[in-house]
């Protein structure tokens, strides 16, 4: 079992030389989000493109600022197709759209590529000053104890050449605790944080995939500390694997389901969390907007944002 007393450093405010260089080359990059500091703890919101299904970037990007976000998280198929849209329009046109809407590329999510298939995408992300990439883990599931620790250690050894590229490009690879993979349990997350060989490997923390126990989630957040790069405002509700009436599907959203986010936000504040917060859910089937129009999607995200901000 993981030693809960293991010491993890507080979040560092230093960024790699490569990341600074990328930000300097790309005015309006995610570096700018750190320019203004306030004494009050705040969440740094990012908007997931998949919340709008396969809607066009021309329609999604104007919604980013409306949700209190300054950056977009670009998803590929099957959840969204915005990465494919960028490929079709070209990087220059995408940069124009970002500038027009005063939005930065803050994150790219790539589950299909997996943790060992991101090198080309990290170099693409560097062009936009994008410093975060989310993916899943890789390895056997349902392990415990020493076997789990050994498997996480092996995974991290396999990640070293990919982390070398992450360091060169200023990207943090954030591994989500996605169901049915090596990194899916509280202990696996703890070992990942404890054993990671580089600060360019982080965690995308998804409450949805963990027990819906506020105390457990709070303790885990405080243990993982500065290894958390992305926090999903996302709860299990009634799940996202089968078609449900919309009011039941929306129970995944903060403020809709039964999970109390107040103590969870308290733990994020305690560790001075400075990563992305993405208000999130999955629709059924994948690839459709969570609601019928972009206006309705934005309103629903803002409903959850208001809930979270009022708790703060």
C-alpha positions, 0 to 999 in steps of 0.5 A: 500500500502506498505510504500516505506520508510521502512528501510531495512538493507544492506546485512549482510556478516555474515553467520550462525554458521550452515553454517560455520560449513557445509562449514568447513566440506566440502572443496570446499563448497560455503563458498570458493566463499567469500574468494577472494574479489575485489574492483570492483563490480562483479556478482557471477554466478551460473549455472542452470542445467535445462539449459541443460535439462535432460543431464547427470551431467557428461556432465554438470559439466565440463561446469560450470567453462566455464560459469564463474560460480563456483557453480551449481543450481540443478533442478529436473523434469520436468525442469531438472532431475539432482536431480533425477540423484543424487538420483540414483548415490548416494551422495558420487558419486555426491561429487566426480563429484563436486570435479573432476570438482572443482564445489560446490553445490550452490543452489537447486531449488524445486518448486514441493516440495513448501515452506513447503516441504523442510526440508529433502532437506535442511538437504541433502543440508547441507551435501554439504555446499549448502546454498540456496534453491529456491521455490515458495510462497504459498497462494491466488493470486491476492490480494491487499492492506491490504488483501495482507499484511495479506496473506503474514503475514500468509504465513510467520507465516506458514514458521516459523518451516521450517525457524527453520530448515533453520537456523539449516542447514545454508540454505536460502530459497529464494522465487521466484516471480513466476506467479500465486501465493501469492508472484508474485507482487512488493507489495507482494515482499516488504511485504515479505522483510519487514515482514520476521521473519528470514534472512534465508528467502530471495527472488529469484528475477525474472524480467521475471515475473514482468513488463518489466520496468527498472525504476520499477525493479531498485526501487524494487531491491533497496527497497528489498535490502539484502533480495535478495538471487538470481537474475535471468538474465532473461527477458520476451522476447516473453515468454516461454509458447508456442513453438516459433522459437528458435531465439524468444525463446532466447529473454528471455536471457540478451542481446537478448531481449529488456530489458536494464540490465544496470540500473538494474545492477546499482541498484544491485551495489548500494545495494552491491548485493552479492547473486547468479546471474543465467543467465536463460530461459525456453525452450519449452517443459520443460526438453529439453536443451535450444539449441541442445548441451551442447557446444551450451548451454554454448556458449549462456550463455556466450553470455549473461554473456559477455553482463552483464559483459560489462555493468558493 
